[in-house]
Amino acid sequence: MTLFDRVADLPLTIESVSREQFESDTSSGFHRKTTVFKLSGEGETGRGEDVTYDVEDHDALTKTPGNVFDIVGSYDSFVNFSAALDGTDLFPTKVPEREPSLHYRRWALESAGLDLALRQNDTDLASVLDRERDPVRFVVSTRLGDPPSADRVEMLLERDPDCEFKLDPTSDWDADLVESLSERDCVRILDLKGQYEGTDVDQDPDPELYERVVTGFPEAVVEDPAFTDETRPVFDGAEDRVSWDAPITGVESVEALPFEPSWLNIKPSRFGTVESLLETIEYAEERGMSLYGGGQFELDVGRDHIQLLASVFYPDGPNDVAPREFNLPEPPAGLPTSPLTPSEGSAGLDF
């Protein structure tokens, strides 16, 4: 029985659909909006968060009626609910600003549906999969400003000397900054952003930067490089340190990588469907790949969901699932420390 088989037959009933929008400034200097879908029925509510990045897509959704998605009804299985979404126009008033948003909104509805199905069947994800919810190790993802400095890293380390980080190197990182950060032995992932196109965080493949960080952080995982004739040789003999994030949308995308990976960043919204997510996790586990969770500035229940998935599947990885407060421009005092402990009681997709 596959992982998906364990949830595929769960029935669910949807009596109403509603939405709630959230917004916040972030430590990366942009204003974040997300939309949470709420599917209710039989006294229970399942929730899922749409992490589409473009504000225009969320604003367009607020102008549509709550019942614009024709998914109210009883489903004899979760797989049939998912199939119903195949024929649903998820962007009824405008095309999304970018194609990945189709997966992001689909995941919001799929995760809300699974959350509801689990609750209506009086169970939770870990129990259905016959797995445990374990304490979750997390790293803090942050950018270092313009011009870059170690100030934010130092501030968080003063609060928690054991804090670990996922950082986004840019061509402005000089040798002194790399040395300063390396000496702290707190950087676990370096996200080169080489697989992004048309975003505010694109980083061109820079062989000098790649060499600087690959050699300067010899134990760190290096995420999403862009391979060119100049950058590919930097990773000769270090392929087992390379991880992939932005390209990973399902098993086929993993098989299409330049070599079989040792590491994958699992962001559920990139997969769109529960089936694709669980199929890819199972594929990776069978091949001994190391996994860790990735965040997308979730503002509500989506953060809980990525923490749950990390707890169930890869609790000891360098999970980019830190509590939401770490993403604020000025994090409050008393932040949680790693590892995060699961709640005592669990239902649906609760962590």
C-alpha positions as CSV (number, residue, x, y, z in Angstrom):
1,M,0.0,0.0,0.0
2,T,1.4,3.4,-1.0
3,L,1.3,6.4,1.2
4,F,-1.4,7.9,-0.9
5,D,-3.5,4.7,-0.8
6,R,-3.7,5.3,3.0
7,V,-5.6,8.5,2.5
8,A,-7.2,8.0,-0.9
9,D,-10.4,6.3,0.4
10,L,-11.3,8.8,3.1
11,P,-14.8,10.1,2.5
12,L,-15.7,13.8,3.1
13,T,-18.7,16.1,2.9
14,I,-18.4,19.8,2.1
15,E,-21.4,21.9,3.0
16,S,-19.8,25.4,2.6
17,V,-16.6,27.1,1.3
18,S,-15.2,30.3,2.7
19,R,-12.0,32.2,2.6
20,E,-9.9,34.5,4.8
21,Q,-7.0,36.7,3.7
22,F,-3.9,37.4,5.7
23,E,-1.1,39.9,5.2
24,S,2.1,40.9,6.9
25,D,5.4,42.7,6.3
26,T,8.4,40.3,6.1
27,S,12.1,40.2,7.0
28,S,12.8,39.9,3.2
29,G,11.4,43.4,2.6
30,F,8.2,42.6,0.8
31,H,4.5,42.7,1.9
32,R,3.0,39.2,2.0
33,K,-0.6,38.2,1.3
34,T,-2.0,34.7,1.5
35,T,-5.6,33.3,1.4
36,V,-6.8,30.5,3.6
37,F,-9.6,28.3,2.2
38,K,-12.1,26.8,4.7
39,L,-14.1,23.8,3.8
40,S,-16.8,23.0,6.3
41,G,-19.2,20.1,6.8
42,E,-20.6,17.8,9.5
43,G,-19.5,20.2,12.2
44,E,-15.8,20.2,11.1
45,T,-13.7,22.6,9.2
46,G,-10.6,21.8,7.1
47,R,-8.2,24.6,6.2
48,G,-5.5,25.1,3.6
49,E,-3.4,28.2,2.7
50,D,-2.8,29.6,-0.8
51,V,0.8,30.8,-0.9
52,T,0.6,32.5,-4.3
53,Y,3.1,35.3,-4.2
54,D,1.4,37.9,-6.3
55,V,-0.8,40.3,-4.4
56,E,-2.9,40.8,-7.5
57,D,-4.1,37.2,-7.5
58,H,-5.2,37.4,-3.9
59,D,-7.0,40.7,-4.4
60,A,-8.8,39.3,-7.4
61,L,-10.0,36.4,-5.3
62,T,-11.5,38.7,-2.7
63,K,-13.8,40.1,-5.4
64,T,-15.4,36.8,-6.2
65,P,-18.3,35.2,-4.4
66,G,-17.5,32.6,-1.7
67,N,-19.2,29.8,-3.7
68,V,-17.3,30.5,-6.9
69,F,-15.5,27.1,-6.6
70,D,-18.2,24.5,-7.2
71,I,-17.0,21.8,-4.8
72,V,-19.8,21.6,-2.3
73,G,-21.1,18.0,-2.0
74,S,-20.4,14.6,-0.6
75,Y,-17.5,12.6,-1.9
76,D,-17.1,8.9,-1.2
77,S,-13.3,9.2,-1.2
78,F,-10.6,11.9,-1.1
79,V,-9.3,10.7,-4.4
80,N,-12.7,11.6,-6.0
81,F,-12.6,15.0,-4.3
82,S,-9.1,15.6,-5.9
83,A,-10.5,14.5,-9.2
84,A,-13.3,17.1,-8.9
85,L,-10.7,19.8,-8.6
86,D,-9.2,18.8,-12.0
87,G,-12.2,20.4,-13.6
88,T,-12.4,23.5,-11.3
89,D,-11.2,26.9,-12.6
90,L,-9.0,28.0,-9.7
91,F,-8.5,31.5,-11.1
92,P,-12.0,32.3,-12.3
93,T,-11.6,36.1,-12.8
94,K,-8.0,36.3,-14.2
95,V,-5.1,34.1,-15.2
96,P,-2.5,33.9,-12.5
97,E,0.5,36.2,-12.7
98,R,2.8,33.2,-12.9
99,E,2.2,29.5,-13.7
100,P,3.3,28.0,-10.4
101,S,0.4,29.7,-8.7
102,L,-1.9,27.1,-10.2
103,H,-0.2,24.5,-8.0
104,Y,-0.2,26.8,-5.0
105,R,-3.9,27.3,-5.1
106,R,-4.6,23.7,-5.9
107,W,-2.6,22.7,-2.9
108,A,-4.6,25.1,-0.7
109,L,-7.8,23.3,-1.7
110,E,-6.3,19.8,-1.6
111,S,-4.8,20.3,1.9
112,A,-8.1,21.8,3.1
113,G,-9.9,18.8,1.8
114,L,-7.6,16.4,3.3
115,D,-7.7,18.2,6.7
116,L,-11.5,18.0,6.6
117,A,-11.6,14.4,5.6
118,L,-9.3,13.4,8.4
119,R,-11.3,15.4,10.9
120,Q,-14.6,14.0,9.7
121,N,-13.2,10.5,10.1
122,D,-11.9,11.3,13.6
123,T,-8.2,10.8,12.8
124,D,-5.0,12.6,11.8
125,L,-2.4,12.3,9.1
126,A,0.3,10.5,11.2
127,S,-2.2,7.9,12.4
128,V,-3.5,7.2,8.9
129,L,0.0,6.8,7.6
130,D,1.1,4.7,10.6
131,R,3.8,7.1,11.4
132,E,4.8,9.3,14.4
133,R,4.8,13.0,14.9
134,D,8.4,13.6,16.1
135,P,10.0,16.9,17.4
136,V,11.1,19.0,14.4
137,R,14.5,20.5,14.0
138,F,14.3,23.8,12.2
139,V,16.6,26.4,10.6
140,V,15.9,30.1,10.2
141,S,15.7,31.4,6.6
142,T,16.8,35.0,6.2
143,R,18.4,37.4,3.8
144,L,21.3,39.6,4.9
145,G,20.2,43.0,3.6
146,D,21.6,45.4,1.0
147,P,24.5,45.8,1.5
148,P,24.7,42.3,3.2
149,S,25.9,42.0,6.8
150,A,25.8,39.4,9.5
151,D,23.7,41.7,11.8
152,R,20.5,39.7,11.7
153,V,22.3,36.4,12.2
154,E,24.2,37.9,15.2
155,M,21.0,39.2,16.7
156,L,19.3,35.8,16.5
157,L,22.4,34.0,17.8
158,E,22.5,36.4,20.8
159,R,19.0,35.2,21.7
160,D,19.7,31.5,20.9
161,P,23.4,30.4,20.5
162,D,22.2,27.1,19.0
163,C,20.1,28.8,16.2
164,E,20.8,27.4,12.7
165,F,20.3,29.2,9.4
166,K,19.4,28.9,5.8
167,L,20.9,31.9,3.9
168,D,20.6,33.3,0.4
169,P,24.1,34.2,-0.9
170,T,24.3,37.0,-3.4
171,S,27.2,38.3,-5.5
172,D,27.6,41.1,-2.9
173,W,28.8,38.5,-0.4
174,D,32.6,39.2,0.0
175,A,35.2,36.9,1.5
176,D,35.1,38.7,4.9
177,L,31.4,38.1,5.3
178,V,31.7,34.4,4.3
179,E,34.6,34.0,6.8
180,S,32.6,35.7,9.5
181,L,29.6,33.5,9.0
182,S,31.6,30.4,8.6
183,E,33.3,30.9,11.9
184,R,30.0,30.8,13.7
185,D,29.3,27.2,12.4
186,C,25.6,27.9,12.2
187,V,24.9,27.9,8.4
188,R,23.3,24.7,7.3
189,I,21.8,25.6,3.8
190,L,23.0,28.0,1.2
191,D,20.2,28.8,-1.3
192,L,21.8,30.1,-4.5
193,K,18.4,30.9,-6.1
194,G,19.8,29.8,-9.5
195,Q,16.5,28.1,-10.5
196,Y,14.3,31.2,-10.2
197,E,13.3,33.3,-13.2
198,G,11.4,36.6,-13.1
199,T,11.3,37.1,-9.3
200,D,12.8,39.7,-7.0
201,V,15.3,37.2,-5.6
202,D,16.8,35.8,-8.8
203,Q,20.6,35.3,-8.5
204,D,22.5,34.9,-11.7
205,P,25.0,32.0,-11.9
206,D,28.2,33.6,-10.6
207,P,31.2,31.2,-10.6
208,E,33.1,33.4,-8.1
209,L,30.2,33.4,-5.7
210,Y,29.7,29.7,-6.0
211,E,33.3,29.0,-5.4
212,R,33.4,31.3,-2.4
213,V,30.4,29.7,-0.6
214,V,31.1,26.1,-1.6
215,T,34.6,26.3,-0.2
216,G,33.8,28.7,2.6
217,F,31.0,26.5,4.1
218,P,32.4,23.0,3.5
219,E,29.6,21.2,5.5
220,A,26.6,23.2,4.2
221,V,24.0,21.9,1.8
222,V,23.9,24.0,-1.4
223,E,20.5,24.5,-2.9
224,D,19.4,25.4,-6.4
225,P,22.6,26.2,-8.3
226,A,22.4,27.1,-11.9
227,F,24.8,24.9,-13.9
228,T,26.8,26.6,-16.7
229,D,30.1,25.7,-18.2
230,E,31.7,28.0,-15.6
231,T,29.7,27.0,-12.5
232,R,29.3,23.2,-13.0
233,P,33.0,22.4,-12.2
234,V,32.7,24.1,-8.8
235,F,30.6,21.1,-7.7
236,D,32.9,18.3,-9.0
237,G,33.2,15.9,-6.1
238,A,30.6,17.8,-4.1
239,E,27.5,16.6,-5.9
240,D,26.3,15.0,-2.6
241,R,25.9,18.5,-1.1
242,V,23.6,19.8,-3.9
243,S,19.9,20.1,-3.1
244,W,17.0,21.1,-5.3
245,D,13.9,23.2,-4.5
246,A,12.3,25.3,-7.2
247,P,12.3,22.6,-9.9
248,I,10.7,19.9,-7.7
249,T,7.1,19.5,-8.5
250,G,6.8,15.7,-8.7
251,V,8.6,12.4,-9.4
252,E,9.2,13.3,-13.0
253,S,11.0,16.5,-12.0
254,V,13.3,14.6,-9.7
255,E,14.1,12.1,-12.5
256,A,14.9,15.1,-14.8
257,L,17.6,16.5,-12.6
258,P,21.2,16.5,-13.9
259,F,22.1,13.7,-11.5
260,E,20.3,11.7,-8.8
261,P,20.1,14.0,-5.9
262,S,21.2,13.4,-2.3
263,W,19.0,16.2,-1.0
264,L,15.5,17.6,-1.8
265,N,13.6,20.6,-0.3
266,I,10.0,19.5,0.0
267,K,7.5,22.4,-0.4
268,P,4.0,20.9,-0.6
269,S,2.4,23.7,-2.5
270,R,4.9,23.1,-5.5
271,F,3.3,19.7,-6.0
272,G,-0.3,20.9,-6.2
273,T,-1.8,17.5,-5.2
274,V,-1.6,15.4,-2.2
275,E,-1.0,12.4,-4.4
276,S,2.1,14.0,-6.1
277,L,3.5,15.1,-2.8
278,L,3.2,11.7,-1.2
279,E,4.4,9.8,-4.3
280,T,7.6,12.0,-4.4
281,I,8.3,11.6,-0.7
282,E,8.0,7.8,-1.1
283,Y,10.2,7.8,-4.2
284,A,12.9,9.8,-2.4
285,E,12.7,7.6,0.7
286,E,13.1,4.4,-1.3
287,R,16.3,5.9,-2.9
288,G,17.8,7.1,0.4
289,M,17.6,10.8,-0.4
290,S,17.7,13.2,2.5
291,L,14.7,15.5,2.7
292,Y,13.8,18.7,4.5
293,G,10.8,21.0,4.6
294,G,10.7,24.4,3.0
295,G,8.7,27.5,3.8
296,Q,7.0,30.2,1.7
297,F,6.2,32.9,4.2
298,E,3.0,31.2,5.2
299,L,0.9,33.5,7.5
300,D,-1.5,31.0,8.9
301,V,-2.3,27.3,8.8
302,G,0.1,26.6,6.0
303,R,3.0,26.9,8.4
304,D,1.4,24.3,10.7
305,H,1.1,22.0,7.7
306,I,4.7,22.2,6.7
307,Q,5.8,21.6,10.3
308,L,3.5,18.5,10.4
309,L,5.0,17.1,7.2
310,A,8.5,17.6,8.6
311,S,7.4,15.9,11.9
312,V,6.1,12.9,10.1
313,F,8.7,12.4,7.3
314,Y,12.0,14.3,8.0
315,P,12.1,15.6,11.5
316,D,15.9,15.7,11.8
317,G,16.5,17.5,8.5
318,P,17.5,21.2,8.4
319,N,13.9,22.2,8.0
320,D,13.0,25.7,6.8
321,V,9.8,25.6,8.9
322,A,10.7,28.0,11.7
323,P,7.7,29.6,13.5
324,R,6.1,32.5,11.6
325,E,7.5,35.1,14.0
326,F,11.0,34.5,12.6
327,N,9.9,36.1,9.3
328,L,8.9,39.4,10.9
329,P,11.1,42.4,10.2
330,E,11.6,42.7,14.0
331,P,11.2,39.3,15.6
332,P,9.7,39.5,19.1
333,A,11.4,38.3,22.3
334,G,10.9,34.8,23.5
335,L,11.0,33.0,20.2
336,P,10.8,29.2,20.2
337,T,14.0,27.2,20.0
338,S,14.6,24.1,17.9
339,P,13.3,21.4,18.0
340,L,9.6,22.2,17.9
341,T,7.5,19.8,20.0
342,P,4.2,18.5,18.4
343,S,1.0,19.3,20.2
344,E,-0.3,16.7,22.7
345,G,-3.5,16.1,20.8
346,S,-3.8,16.0,17.0
347,A,-6.6,16.0,14.5
348,G,-6.5,16.5,10.7
349,L,-3.3,18.2,9.6
350,D,-2.5,19.7,13.1
351,F,1.1,19.7,14.1
